[in-house]
Amino acid sequence: MAIELGLKEEQEMLKTMARDFLANECPKTFVRQMMDDEVGHSPELWKKMADLGWQGLVFPEELGGSAMNFRDLCILSEEMGRAVLPGPFYSTVVLVGLPIQDFGTEEQKQEFLPKIASGEIACTLAALEESGDLWAEDISVKALQRGDEYVINGTKLFVTDARAADYMLVAARTKRTSNPEEGITLFMVNAKEWGIYIQNMNVMDLTRKQYEVRFTNVPVSSKNIIGGLNEGWAVLQQIALKASAVLSAEMVGAGEMVTEMTVDYMKERVQFGVVIGTFQALKHRAADMHVLMEYSRSLMEWAAECVKEDHPDTEMAVAMAKSYCGDAIKFVTDAGVQLHGGIGFTWDHDMHLYFKRGRYNDTTFGDSNYYKELIANRLEANLI
């Protein structure tokens, strides 16, 4: 499939507008303020983003959106990765908004998508449990039917932006069979419902907070089932697919920012009486950073286009992008810290923000090694 590597005029405008807005509204002082905040969410910034149409970027106009496409969402996500944007945009739009758009009933779309687009609500996905991996057999939180309702009991871990969320898309087991992929159902649960207990988790990336969420006899209407009863695993797979493409875009934006910061520092730092950017070994390291990000961008854009076009190669394209971008962001942030020398290890320097966000993005929904194995299995299957 041929893709356009260049951006159209409206996409260039989106990119420029997003970069300027985030430079003004999301400086690193704000990022650090949100790191210290228990919720990590600014309602004021959320409203400004909604006024720009960001939360509804890919939703239909009749539902309060801008009717733009997935590639446009990835362009916006690049800039958010570049700024290390805190807050629930990713969890609301990507983890919940997109699956409602793809799998929700018309009534559900009418109820939730305009509220997301206007910034009225924030949402998140509660899927992972004790293992921390998205495997069907690991989903053990139960939802038992009681009349027209279901009652949810159990504990979810690593729930991103849970304290900021008004609704949670909860993966629960409604039937147990010999096939663990059967019997999983997704429910839109009011996060303020009685019986939901949220506790902070001590994780690496404080710019994207994660929580333990315990559900104790939490009622939810059968009308809030997304994607059909006992058919939630296919929805979760689609969530992971699109989220991985978006996270790849974030990693490209972050990696390019780290490369720029590092090269600028190498042009200014003097050691042994000369600028360190003149040292050949360091120039080679910076060149490696640049090359890795160029390859990452190409794979990410291919994956975004495949998702947008619902191309048959989508799963392979996303796997390649997530794998390569994950390795690239780890190399680039490692190099960024090292090339900054001692200052790169300090809390006051911004390099650790990108280092930690990069690790979060790499491991979420499968790290680079997971996707390499997936690619190898897919290629082997095609050869047999």
C-alpha positions, 0 to 999 in steps of 0.5 A: 500500500502506498502512503503519503509521507508528507502532510497535507495543508490541514495536517500541517496546520494541526501539527503547528497549532498543537505544538504552539498550544502545548508549548504555551499551555504545557511547559515542563513546569506544568508537567511537574506540577501534575506529577505532584498532583494526586489526580494528575489532571487539570480541568482548565487545560482539559476544557481548552483542549476540548474547545480546540476540538481535540477530544472529538477529533475523530468523532462524527460532526453530528456527535460533536466531533471534527470528523478527522481521521486516525492519521490526524489523531497520530499527528496530534499524539506526536505533539503530545508525546513531544510535550510529555502531556499529562492527563487523560486524553489518551485514556479517554479518547483512545482507550474508550472513545474509539471502541465506543465509536467502533463497537457501541450501539447508536444509543451509546454513541449518542450518550457518550461521544458528545460528552467526550468531545465537549470535555464534559467527561473523562474516561479510562480502561480497566482491563489489566489484573495481577499479571499486568499483561493483557491475556484473556486467561488473566481476566478474572474480575466477575460480573454476575447478572442480577435482573437487568443489571450486572454486579462487578466484583474484583480488582484491576491494576495499572488503571491509567488516570482512574482518579480523573475518570468519570467512567471506566470501561471495565473488562469482566468475565460474564461466562467461563468456558474452556476457551478463556477468550470467550465470556469476557464483556466490557461495561461502561461503569460510572466511576463515581458509583458506590463500591469503587475504591481507588488507590495510587500505585507507585509506578515509574512514569508520574506523568501518566498516573496508574491506580489499583481499582477495587470493585465491590458489588458495583452495579451496571446496567446491561445497556452499558455493555460495549461490543456485545455480551461475552464478546469483549475480547475482540474489542480489547484486541482492537483497543490494543491495536489502535492504542499501540499505533497511537503510543508509537506516534507518541514515542516518535514525538518524544524521541525527536524532542530528545534528539533535538535537546541532546544535539543542542546541548552538544553544541553548547557544552564545553569540555577539555576546552572544546565543544563536545559536539566536535568529538567524533564518537559523540557525533556518531551517537547523535547520528544513530539517534537521528537515524532511529527516529527517521525509521521509527517515523516511517513505520509509525506513519505506515501503521497509522495509514493502515489503521485509517484505511482498515488495510489487511496489513494493519496488524503487522504494520502496527506490530512492526511500528510498536516494536521498532519505536519501543527499541528506538525510544529506549536507545534514544532516551538512554543516549540522551541521558548519557550525552547530557552527562551528570546533569542528565541524571538529575531530577531537575533536568527534563530528560528523565521525563522522556526516559520514563514515558518512553518505558511506559509507552514501550511496555503498554499492550506489549513491549518490543520483544512481544511484538517481535515474537508476534511478527516472527510467528506471523511470518512463520505461519505464512511460510508453512 
